[in-house]
Amino acid sequence: MRTASLTLDPAFTVGPVPHRLFGSFVEHMGRCVYTGIFEPEHPSADENGFRTDVLELVKELGPTVVRYPGGNFVSGFEWEDSVGPREERPRRLDRAWRSIETNQFGLAEFDAWARAVDTEPMMAVNLGTRGLQEACDLLEYSNITSGSKYSDLRIAHGSKDPFGIKLWCLGNELDGPWQTGHKTAYEYGRLAAETGMAMRLIDPDIELVAVGSSNRRMPTFGAWESTVLELAYDAVDYVSLHAYYEDADGDVASFLGSAVDMDLFIEQVVATADAVRARGKHSKKINLSFDEWNVWYQSRPHHAPGVQPWDVAPRVIEDEYSITDAVVVGTLLNSLLRHSDRVTIGAQAQLVNVIGLLRSEPGGDAWKQTIAHPFEQVRRLATGEVLRVAATSDKYESDKYGDVDVVDASATWDEDTSTVSLFLANRDLADSAKVDVSLRGFDVSKVVTAKVLAATEGQDRHTTNLEGAHDAVGLRPLQDVTVAEGVATVVLPPLSWAVVQVAKA
C-alpha cells in the first residue's frame, strides 16, 4: 500500500474560495450550442428552444461563470448577426471550425439561458478580424440602459433590460498562428490596451481579461505575457491561461501527473505578471483567468466520420471520458484550488458535447460524463477558505515530470459549518493509498461525506459513461475513513478520486 501524510491548520490558508473558479465554456463549435444547450425540436425544449434535460444537468453541475461565444469562433464573430429577429439573421461561414453558423442562438438567447441556469456570463469580443469600435458597440448594446444607438437597438429587439455583463475577454488565443487575425505580442498588447481603455469609458465597472499564452509549450510563452502586460497592465485585470492534457503514446504515468504541469504553468505566469508589476511600479496585482482547461485527445481526429466542410453543428471533438480522465480532472481542480489566491477565474472547456462535461444526442438523451463528477463535487463542497496543504507522499517516476506524488490533494475549511473538505486523488494504477491527515487546530471528529470515483467490479481504467449506460461511472461511498484524536485516515483504492468531509460532532 502506498502512503501519504497531509498537515492542515486553520491559520495557514491560501485565501477565500473564489466564486468564479468553477466555470465552464460555451463556444459556437460543433454541437455545444446546437443540439447541446439549444434544440427547439427536442421533446424537452422549452419556449426558448433550450433543452430542459441539459438545462437541469447544468443546474446540478452549477458552473458559476460561463465563457461565450468562443474560443476560436470569436475571432471571426460579427455580433450584429446574432441579434434581432431570428428569421432575419444571416447564415455565416465559421472559418475557425469550417462549419455554417446559423445565428439562431445569439446574445439575447445566451443571456436568457445564463439566467435560467443562474450563472454569470463571461463575454469574449472579436479582436481577430475586428477591433476597438466593434467591442465598444457590443458593450453598449449589452450594458447601457437606454438612450443610445445600440442600447435602443437592443430594446427594439425585445430586451428592455440591459444584460449587465461585467466580465469581458479581450479576444482569444491571438498568440496562435491558427487564430483568425493572429498577432504579435506587441500588436495585441497595443490593441488590448486601447480597447480596454475605450470600453471602460462606456462602463467603468467591467473587468477585463487579456489574452495570455494558448499553452505553456508555445514558443512565445513568457515573452508574450511580458510584452502584453507591459503595454496593457493598467487596462486589464486578468491574464488568461489555456491548457489541455491527454493520455498519449502509452505514457499514462505522465498523463496522471498533468497537474504538475498546471502548477508550473500558473506559477510561471504569476512570476511574469509580478515582474511586470515591479518594473512598472504598479500597485494592483494582475490575477489569472484559467478560462480553458480540460482533458482533450488532440491526437485523435477532430471530426467524426462523414463530417463535411460547412455542415451545420457537425460532430467535432466529442471525446468520451474514462475513469482515468476523471482522476486527472480531479487533480487539475486541486491545482486551481492550490493557486486560488491568484487564479480567481476558471472555465473547464467545454460544457456540452465538445470535450464536454455533459453529452447529449439530437432528439435523445443527455447525461454526465465521468469528468463531471469531480467538477460538481468540488464546486459544491469547496467553501470557505482554501487551506495550504503540507504534504509528503510516496512517489512514482514519469517521463515528462520526473518524480510525481502518488497522492494529490487540496483542502478547504468552512468556519461557518466547522467543516474540512478534502479532495484526494490516488494516481497509482495498482495499489491503494493510505492517507493520514493531521487536522491541527480543527475541532472535528465526525465524517460527514466520503465518496470515491474508481473502477468497480468488471470495469477498468478506460470505462466511460455512454448513451444507454449513463451511470456506469459515478461516485460511491468510501468506507475506509476514520477520524480520531485529530487525525483523519483515508484509504483510497487504486486510480481513484475522492471527496471526504469531516466536521465538528
C-alpha positions, 0 to 999 in steps of 0.5 A: 500500500502506498502512503501519504501524510497531509498537515492542515491548520486553520491559520495557514490558508491560501485565501477565500474560495473564489466564486468564479473558479468553477466555470465552464465554456460555451463556444459556437463549435460543433454541437455545444450550442446546437443540439447541446444547450439549444434544440427547439425540436427536442421533446424537452425544449422549452419556449426558448428552444433550450433543452430542459434535460441539459438545462437541469444537468447544468443546474446540478453541475452549477458552473458559476461563470460561463465563457461565450461565444468562443474560443476560436469562433470569436475571432471571426464573430460579427455580433450584429448577426446574432441579434434581432429577429431570428428569421432575419439573421444571416447564415455565416461561414465559421472559418475557425471550425469550417462549419455554417453558423446559423445565428439562431442562438445569439446574445439575447438567447445566451443571456436568457439561458445564463439566467435560467441556469443562474450563472454569470456570463463571461463575454469574449469580443472579436479582436481577430478580424475586428477591433476597438469600435466593434467591442465598444458597440457590443458593450453598449448594446449589452450594458447601457440602459437606454438612450443610445444607438445600440442600447435602443437597438437592443430594446427594439429587439425585445430586451428592455433590460440591459444584460449587465455583463461585467466580465469581458475577454479581450479576444482569444488565443491571438498568440496562435498562428491558427487564430483568425487575425493572429498577432504579435505580442506587441500588436495585441498588447497595443490593441488590448490596451486601447480597447480596454481603455475605450470600453471602460469609458462606456462602463467603468465597472467591467473587468477585463481579461487579456489574452495570455499564452494558448499553452505553456509549450508555445514558443512565445510563452513568457515573452508574450505575457511580458510584452502584453502586460507591459503595454496593457497592465493598467487596462486589464485585470486578468491574464488568461491561461489555456491548457489541455492534457491527454493520455498519449503514446502509452505514457499514462504515468505522465498523463496522471501527473498533468497537474504538475504541469498546471502548477508550473504553468500558473506559477510561471505566469504569476512570476511574469505578471509580478515582474511586470508589476515591479518594473512598472511600479504598479500597485494592483496585482494582475490575477489569472483567468484559467478560462480553458482547461480540460482533458482533450485527445488532440491526437485523435481526429477532430471530426467524426466520420462523414463530417463535411466542410460547412455542415451545420453543428457537425460532430467535432471533438466529442471525446468520451471520458474514462475513469482515468480522465476523471482522476486527472480532472480531479487533480487539475481542480486541486491545482486551481484550488492550490493557486486560488489566491491568484487564479480567481477565474476558471472555465473547464472547456467545454460544457456540452458535447465538445470535450464536454462535461455533459453529452447529449444526442439530437432528439435523445438523451443527455447525461454526465460524463465521468469528468463531471463528477469531480467538477460538481463535487468540488464546486459544491463542497469547496467553501470557505477558505482554501487551506495550504496543504503540507504534504509528503507522499510516496512517489512514482517516476514519469517521463515528462515530470520526473518524480510525481506524488502518488497522492494529490490533494487540496483542502478547504475549511468552512468556519461557518459549518466547522467543516474540512473538505478534502479532495484526494486523488490516488494516481497509482494504477495498482495499489491503494493509498493510505492517507493520514491527515493531521487536522491541527487546530480543527475541532472535528471528529465526525465524517460527514461525506466520503465518496470515491470515483474508481473502477468497480467490479468488471470495469477498468481504467478506460470505462466511460459513461455512454448513451444507454449506460449513463451511470456506469461511472459515478461516485460511491461511498468510501468506507475506509475513513476514520477520524480520531484524536485529530487525525483523519485516515483515508484509504483510497483504492487504486486510480481513484478520486475522492471527496471526504468531509469531516466536521465538528460532532 
